[in-house]
Amino acid sequence: MKPEYRRIFRAVSDIPRGRVASYGQVAARAGLPGRARMVGRVLGYRTPGMELPWYRVLRADGRIAFPPGSQGFRKQVELLRREGVEVREGRVRMRDFGHAADLDRQLWGMPDEE
């Protein structure tokens, strides 16, 4: 497995339960800034039995990337809701559930941006 893939999988694994991150944030945390699309492709390479919280990764605006109503879309919504993440019309408020926003709040006490 390529080292970049391992770093992406690690960054996704580090997203805490009940939090989400964007593809771009995962790429940056994996040391691959600007490679959000690569994150999406790599998540498709998961091996059977690999425990990876892929469903915690969303578009930058908090939308689920799967087409609305698709099996993947429904599965991602279900898994996020099980963790207490509020999903409305296929979108999560990154301000409320974003991993990066939570970290900024903890470290700096800064207000979140939507």
C-alpha positions, 0 to 999 in steps of 0.5 A: 500500500502506498504511504499516502494511502496509509496517511489518509486512512490514519487521518480518517481513523483519527476523526472522533466519533460524532465528528466529521471532516471534509475531504480537504481537511483529511488531505491536509492532516495526511500531509497532502494539502490540495488533494481532496479528490485523492482522499475520495478515491482512496476511500474507495480502495478500502479492503474488506474487513477494514474498520474505517469511519469513512462516513465521517468524511464529507464535502467542504460544505458539509454535504454527503458526496453520494447522490441523494437517495442512493444506497451509499447516501442512506448508509452514510446518513444512518451511520452518522445519526447513530453517532449523534451527528445531525444530518438534514437534507443530506448536509451536516453543519460543520460548525456544530460537528466538524472535527477541525472546528471542535479542535479550534474551539478547544485550543483557542476558544475561537468562534466557529465559521460556517 
